[in-house]
Amino acid sequence: MPLASSLLFLFLLCRSSLCQYSSDQCSWKGSGLTHEGHTRDVEQVYLRCSQGSLEWLYPTGAIIVNLRPNTVSPATARLSVCIKPSRDSTGTNIYLDRSGKLRLLLREQDQGQGKVHCFGIQEGALFIEAVPHMDISRRITAFQYELVSDRLRAEALSPSAPCQPCSDAEMLLAVCTNDFAARGSIRKVEEEEEHSSVTVEISRLYRQKTQVFASGGVRVRSWTGNIKMPLQCRVKSGEGEFLFTGTVRFGEAWMGCAPRYKDFLRLYREAQQQGTNPCHVDTD
């Protein structure tokens, strides 16, 4: 059966009684071996968390993955989904399915690059179809996913976005709302294949969503960690203290606004006098 006809058949089949459904969860792990005897079944998977993972062993047939937040609000329409395939991911092609219309998102041979791919939540569900192979024993499709704001999606798709200087309002808001905010200095900058890795030493940790900065010990009030930046930003190590803010994507810290601390302090005190601070920051 031609590929297009096969996809249409599987999609229509899922609207029939032969479509299986899984319960709501953050992560899903399944096996194509359970499809034996009914390889034309299409399983509906519902993932209702802000982040999670999927692992499909020995894929056969197809699955439809519905990614949604666990709460419903008007802001849901402005969310985007970012997925990061494992470098060992293979065995399937991944499509976007919107009202029966399929658009190729990731071919099997592209998944091993491990690059992040984002799309608007309104663009549809993921239709993951197994690629026929004589031996499926070594085929595993795996990826992590995150639901992010459209602004973070734009940053993920535009490597130069974090290189742009932040406005005063953006700096004040970043320290209140970003995944991490810390005062510290740059110790080392290393250029890797697709990004720069900035090693930082933190003297004051205001907030971190996940533990991206490791403590120097119970009696030592300092932390260290690595923050990633696109190569285009051309960051350099230097003297002085900075206010580091940014987002955590798939467990990795990515730089957002990073003004010199003295510039942030001046701006913060001016806003404090005017009563326009979006939140309180302990600057003592």
Secondary structure, DSSP 8 states (H G I E B T S, - for coil): --HHHHHHHHHHHHTSTT-EE---BS-EEEEGGGGTT-TT-EEEEEE-SSEEEEEEES--SEEEEEE--SS--GGGGGEEEEEEE-TT--SEEEEEEETTEEEEEE-GGGGGG---EEEEGGG-EEEEEE---S--TT-EEEEEEEEEEHHHHHHHH-TTGGGS---HHHHHHHHHHSSEEEEEEEEEEEE-SSEEEEEEEEEEEEEESS--EEE--TT---EEEEEEEEGGG-----SS-EEEEEEEETTEEEE----BHHHHHHHHHHHHHHT--SS-----
